Amino acid sequence: MGHGRTPLRICATSPRTAASAPRTPATFLRTAAMGAVSATLLAGTLVAFAPAAEAAAPTVRFVDISGDGGVTLKANVVAPADTSRSYPLLVLPTSWGLPQVEYLAQAEQLADSGYVVVSYNVRGFWQSGGEIDVAGPSDVADASKVIDWALANTPADSGHIGMAGLSYGAGISLLAAAHDPRIKAVAALSGWADLIQSIYSGRTQHAQAAALLGAAGAITGRLSPELQQILKEFFASDLSKEDEILAWGKERSPDTYIDQLNANHPAVMLANAWQDSIFPPNQYADFYEKLTGPKRLEFRPGDHATTELTGLFGLPNDVWSDTERWMDHYLKGADNGIDREQPVQLKATTTGGYEGYPDWKAVGPTRRKIALAGTDTITANVDSGADGGLVLLTGLLDQVAQLPPVASIPLLPRRYAAVWQSQPYATAQHVRGTAQLHTTVTGTKESGTLVAYLYDVGPLGLGKLIAHAPYTFHGQTPGKPFGVDLELTSTAYDVPAGHRLALVVDTVDPLYIEHNPTGAQLTFSSPADDPSYVSVPLGEQ
């Protein structure tokens, strides 16, 4: 971290032990969750031990703030030492399962440049009171209460207020901006706009993601009875409760309040990772297109919150640097040029540079169809070897070592996987945007799950995963064909010359809960009047 930082004294109170935490249906991932939480908590704690400060270093206070319903929110205030004037206010809600020291390194840097920064532990976690509300109405009300407190107790300027956060804090920031017009700028990092499309896309439970969140919440916080019930119904695949789950998720999705957000007109910056295994990028791109105020969209290689991680140590980080530039322009009026840059900034998983676009629609204007000809029948309930990887880890490996999930396409068992391939490309191609699958499916049972994968296949047949997505159906008539339209995860990927693209469809992936009855089979066909294809946003380099 930089020279001249204030030494911070943190009085840590142990959270409830895991033994007393409510148990969730996610017990099979509890050990992994504890490891992930421990690592991130260590990151947050380490930032507390910065080198000694110089005289004009920011001040640091640990305070209690009364949230909605009188719930105590543990918070810290990092502010310029000079209190003779007012400063823009930045409010930072913590991420899921992390303590209030999470943003201290960033808060100190922001205070150095003239912000009052209030970071608070969201309700239900660690020493804050209440129960986990999952960005529900109480969390939204808490954000406004924190702003009220900051205006009354710090040299914060009521006309220049921003919110920013990572993951859980990102979702809360967007929701708060839709409900509180005082918020003029938002930076939502690795967050969600549509909670249902994040963990229930294609009507398929994202099992590893939901289990990890449930286990981490149980270890570091207090799950509300409502959340425990939602998790139980989610993992039980109880279709009679589906409407209840959808309504619960809709209430907690910023996309639901897009009209209110646009009416309030804050400047919104969205940043996410291509391989985010908890909040995939598609829902952010869709949300971005609906915003009518000042906006910016950034996508980079990585998994959930991995692109921002080094910034939590106070190290140089593109995401946090752009966050500060965004706030400087829209809260301070700084002429730093961020408003004149192309608002959509992408970094491909296979190259190091950034690409700018005027909007998301301009990212992949040219689409090419790969025909899915013929008829293929596969047997369900068996993993063919084509998989999306592991939550949090797979995208991180791709980010730091360009090691995506791989599969030998010639060796995939055709009994369990349907495979179609393009011809080799004579020149390098770039995939930018969202591939779309259109096909006709006939099942032998009324329910079923399929997972589609798009691979970059080299001359030896080794396929590197580019994108994938699950799809689940219920209530279909056995033996009767029906159409399937599925968007794969958005991406930016370069296909080398001499390689080809392959679409693989199977029925099992460890990332998801599958709904294939015993003995089920799925047949993929391409009727003459409705041919099957995968449409790829593809262009030459």
N, C-alpha and C positions, 0 to 999 in steps of 0.2 A: 504493500500500500504506500501511498504518497507520503512525503515528508511533512511533518508538522501536524499530526493527528492527535486529537484529545484522547488520553487514556480513559477507558470506560470501566466503571465498576459495576458488575452485574450481580445482583443478589438472586441466585437461582433457587426456586422452590420446586421440588420434584412434583411432577404431575401425578395423577392417579396411576397406580401401578397397573400393568397389563392384566394382572390376575383379577383385579376388581372391575376391569372394563367390561362393558356389555359384549357378548360374543355375537358375531355375525356369521352368515353363511359362508364367509370368505376365509375360514380357518386354514385352508390349505395354502394360503399365501401369507399367513401371519408372520412366519419367520423371515420371508423375503421383505415384507413391509417394514419389520423392525430394523432390518439392516439398512434399507433405503432411508428410513426416517433418521436413524442414528447418524448416517453419513451427512445428511442435510443439516441436522441439528449441529453437528460438529462444525460445519461450514459457517453457520450462523454465529456459533460461540467464538470461533477463532477471530472473527472480525472485531470482537470486543477488545482484543489485545493489540492495539495499534501503537506505534512509536509515540514518544512523549510530544506534547503540544507546544506550540509557541503562544505568545501572549494573546493574540487576537483570534485564537481558534474558536470554533463554535462551542456553544454551551450544550450540555446534555442533561436532560432531566427524565427521570422515570416517574410516571404519574398514574393516577387512577381517574378514569373518565366514566361518568354515569351514562350508560347507553339506554336503549329502549326498554321501558319497564323497570328502570333502575338497576339493570344488570351492570356489574362493574367490568370495565374493559381496561386491561393493563396496557399501558402505552408508554412510548418515549417521545420526547420532544428534542429535536436538534435544531438549534437556531443560531443566527449570527450573534456575536457577543454584543454588538452595538444595538441597543434597544431604543435609540432615539428616533427611529423612523419605522415605518411598516414595510413588510416584505410579502411577496407572493406566498401563498400557502399551498403546500403539497401534502395530501393525506394518502398514506400507504397502508392498506389492510394487508395482513399477513397471508401467506400461502397456507394451504391445507396442511395442518399438522406441524407447522413451524412456529417457534416462539417469537416474541416481540423484538428480539435482537436481529432478526433476519436481514433487515435493510440498513443496519447501522453504518456500514461502510459507504453505501450509496447516499444515505442521509447526511453524513458528514461532508461528503463532496458537494452535495446540493446546497447545504447550508453555507459552505465556503463560498459558493457563487451567489449567495443572496436569497435563499429560500428559508422559510420556516417549515420544517418537516415534522409531521406527526405520524408516527407509525403505531398501529395498535393491533393487539392480538384479538382476532375476531372471536365472537362469543362461542362458548363451548369448548375452546381449546386452551390447554395449559392453565395458567392462573386466571384467565378471564372467566367471568361467571356465565351462567346460563347453559343451554344445550345447543348442539350443532344444528343450525337452521338451514344449511346448504343454500346460502344466498337467498333465503326467503325474506318475507316482509320485515322481520326483526333485524336482519343483517342490513337491509337497505336503510331502515330507520336509524340503526347504529351509526352509519356513515354520516348522516346529517347531524346526529348528536355530537359526533367528534368534531365536525366543522364548527358547530355552535360553541363548543368548549374552546377550541383553538382561537376563535375570534374574541372570546371573552378573556383569555388567559395568556395569549402570546401577542407579539407585535405583527400579527397576520393582517393582510389587506383584504377586506371583505369583497373587493371588486376583482380580485385576481386569485382564484382558487382552482386547483387542479387535483386530480386523483390518478394514482398509478398503482399497479400491482402485478404480481406474478401469479399465474394459475388461478387459485381461488380468489386472490386479491384482484385479479383482472376482471373476473366476472362480477364481483361486487362493485368495482369501480364503474363498469358500464351500466349496471342496474341503478346505481346511485345517481349517475348523471342523467338518467331518464326521469328520475323522480325529484331531483333537486336542481333547479335552474341556476343556482349559484355556482355550480361547477362549470368552468369555462374550457377546460382541457382535460383529456384522458389519455393515458397510455396503458393499454391492456395487453399484457405480455403473456403468451402461452395460455390464453384463456379460452372461454367459450362464448358463443353467441346463441347457440341452440343446444341446450343440454340433452335433448332427446336425440338429435342427430349426432351428438358426440358419443354417447354410450349405448344407443339403441338404434343405430342406423341400419337400414335394410330390415327393420323389425327383428333385429338379432341382438341379443345381449352381448355386450363387450365384457366378457366374464373376467378376464385378468385385470382390466382397468377398474371395473367396479369393485372387484374383490380387494385390490390394493388400496383404493380409497376407503373402503369400509374398514379394513384392518388398521390402516394408519389412523383413521378417526377414532377407533376404539382404543388404540394405544395412547394417543396423545390428547384425547378429549373425551367428551360425554355425548354419545349418540342419543338424540331425542327418541321417544317412543315412536313418533311418526317416521323418522328415518329408519329405525330398526324394522318397522313394518314394511316400508317401501323396499328395503333391501331383501327382506324375506320373500315378498311377492315377486320381485325382480328375478331372483335366482330360482324360484319355484316354477317360473314360466306359467303362472296362473293367468290364462287369457281372460278370465272373468274380472281380473283386476287391472287389465291393460289400460282401460280408460282412466282409471284412478292414477296410475303411474304417469300417463301422458299429461294429465292435468297438473300433476305435481311438478313435472319437468317444465311445462309451459310457463308456469308462474315464475320459475327461476331462470328463464331464458331472456336475455336482453332483446332478442329478436321480437319477442312478444310486445315490447314497448317501443318499437322503432319509431312510431309516429310521435310519441312523447319525446324521445331522444332528439329527433329532428326538429321538433318545435323548440326545444331548449337550445339547440344549435351549438353544442360544444365542439371543439376541435378534437377529433378522435384518431389516435394512432393505434393500429392493430399489428402485432408481431407474433409470429408462430413458426414452428418447425415443420418441414415437409413430412417427417416420419412420426409426428406426435401421436403416440399410441393411446393417449387419454382424450385429447381434444383434437381430432384430425383437422387438417387445414380447410377442407371444403366448406364447413359451416362458417368460417371466418370470411372466406372469399364471397360467399353469398350475402352475408351481412354487410360487408363493405360496399357492395353494389347498391344497397338500399339507403346508405347514409347520404344525406344531402348537404351537410356542412363540410368544413375543412376536414380532410381525411387523408390517411396514409396507411398503406398495407405493406408489410415486410414478411417475406418467407425465406428461411435459411435451412440448410441441412441440420438434422438433429432430431432428438426425441423430446419428450415433454420437459420443458424448463431447462434443457441442457444448454441451449444457446445463450441463456442469461446467467448461467451459473458462475462463471468467473467474475462477473460484475459484483456478485454478493461478497467477494473477497476484496473488492475495491480495485481489482485489476482492470486493465483496458478491455472494453467490451463494446462491440458495435451496437447492440440493442440498447444498452443503458446510455451510451453516448447519444444515440438518436432520440432517446426519451428526453434527455436533458435539452437537446437542441429544440425539440418539439415544445417543451414547456417554456424555454427561453423566448421563443418566437410568440407563442400565443398567450403567455402570462406576463412577460416582460416587454414584449414588443421588439425584441432583438431582430435586427435585419441580418440573419445568419444564412439566408438562402434556402432553408428547408421547404419553404412554401413554393419555391420556384423549381424544385427538383421534380422529376417524374414521380407521381405519388405512389405508384406500385413498384417496389424494389424487390427483386428476386435474386437469389444466389443458388445456382444449380448444384445438385449433389455431386456432380462430377467435375466441376470447374471452380476456380477461386474468385472470379469477378462478379460484380453486381450488374444486373440488367434493369433498366428503367422502362416503365410502360405508363401510358396516360390513364389506363384503367384496366380492370381485370379482363374485360372482354377482348382487349387488344393482345393479351398474353398468348393465346393460341388461336389466331384467326383462321389458320388453314388446317382443315381436318381431312384425314385420309382413312378410308374404311378398309379393314381387313376382313374378307368374307369368311364366315364360319360355315362352310359348305358341308353337305352330307348329314348323316345322322349318327350320333354317338350315344350309347347307353352305358351308364356307369352304376356300380353298386354303391350304396351309401354306407355310412358308419365306419369307413376305413380311411385313415389318413394316408394319402398317396405319397406324401413326402414334400408336397408343395405347401409351405406355411408362411405366415406373416411375421414370425419371430416371437420375441418376448417383450412384454410391456416394459418401457423405459430403457432396456438394454440394447435392443436391436438398432434403433435409430441412433443411439449414442455411438455404437460401433461404426455405423455408416458415416457419422459425422467426423469422427477422429481418425478413422483408418480406411474409409470407403469400403467397408465390408458389409454389404447388404445380405439378406438371406439368399441362399443359392439353392438350386436344384438341377440335377442332370436331366434335362428335358427328354432325351432319348430313353432314359431308364425309368421314367415315371410309368407305373403300371396302368395300362390303358383300361383295365377293368375298373379302376377306381378314379381315373382322371381323364377328362376329355381334353384334347390338345389340338390347337390349330396354330400354324406358323405362317409368317409372311415369307416372301423371297428375301435373300440377302440384299442389303442396300449397298449400292455401288459407292455412295458418298456418305459421310457422317450425317446423322440426323439429330435434331433436337426435339425432345418431347417437352412441351410447355403447356400446362393447364390440366384439364380433366378428361381422361379417357372414359368412354361410355359404351357399355355393353347392351346390345339388343338381341334377344334370342327368344325362341319358343321352347318351352319345357313341358314335358308330360311326366307326371309322377305316378307311381303305383300306389301311393298313399295320399291322404288329404293334406298332410303337412310335410315339410321338408326344409332343408337348408343347403345352400350352395355357396361356395366362395370362389370368386374369380380373381385370377392373378395375371398381371402383365409382366413378362420377362424380356430382358435383353439377352439374347442367346448368341454366344460366340461360336467360332468355327468348330470347336470340339463338343458343342452341345451343352455347355455349362450355362445355365440361365441365372442372371442376377435380377432380383426382384425390383421392379420399378414402381408398381402400385398394385393395390388389391382392394377388395371390399366384400362383405358378406351380404347374403340375401336369404330371408326366411319367408315361407308362405304357409298359410293355414286355410282350411276350409275349401280347398280345391277338390274337384271331382276326380277321383282316380281314373286314369286312362284318358282324360280330356286335356288337350293342349291348352296352354295359356302363355301369354307374352310376359317377358321379364325385361325391364329397363333398369339398368344399374349404373350409377356413377362410381368409378374407382377413385381412390384418394388422389387429390391433385398433387402435381409434382413438377419439377424441372430437372430433366435428365438428358444426357447426351449419349446417343447410340453410335458407337464407332462404325466406320466403313467396314463392310464385310460381315457385319452382324445382322441378325434378323430379330423381329419381334415375335413373341409367342404368347397366346392366351391359353391359360390352363384353368379348368374348372374342376373342383372336387367338392367334397361334402363335409370335411372335418378340418378344423384349425384350432390349436390350443388357445388362441386369443378369444374364441367365441363359444357360446353355448349353441350346440346344434340340435335340430329338431327332426332328425330322420328316424322314423320308426324302424324297428328290426325288420330286415329283409327288403327294405325300400330300394327302389331303383329310380333313376332320373334319366330321361331321354331328351337329348338336345337335337332339334331339327331346324331346317331352314326352308320353310314353305316358299314356293315360287312367287306367291303374291305378297309375302312378307319375309324377305330373306334376313337371315341372322348375320350380324357383323359386330366388330368392335371398332368404334370410331376414335381415332387417336389424333390429338392436336400435334401434328408432326410437320417439321420443315427442315430444309437443308441448312447446314451451317455455312 
